Amino acid sequence: MADVLVGKVTHYYNHLGVGIVDLSNKLANDDMIKVVGHGHEFSQTVSSMQLEHQPVNEAKKGQVIGLKVEQKVKEGDKVYKVTT
């Protein structure tokens, strides 16, 4: 199966290591994601998400979340859920 686009990065807080992601599909803790854009790509497991400064285990299409990321991301980077 192909990876599924789940959102796009709209901002990155360097001091927190958090990317703001506008979701176009649902995303949950423990999902494997791949971030692609601006000549870089990395994969990680979703370990921490927040919606309006509150921790959540799952977020839905149309929501804007804060996502803890292991590497720097940039505005416009695309976030894919890795499917097997």
Buried (B, 14 or more C-beta within 10 A) or exposed (E): EEBBBBBBBEBBEEEEBBBBBBBBBBBEBEBBBBBBBEEEEEBBEBEEBBBEEEEBEEBEEEBBBBBBBEEBBBEEBBBBBBEE
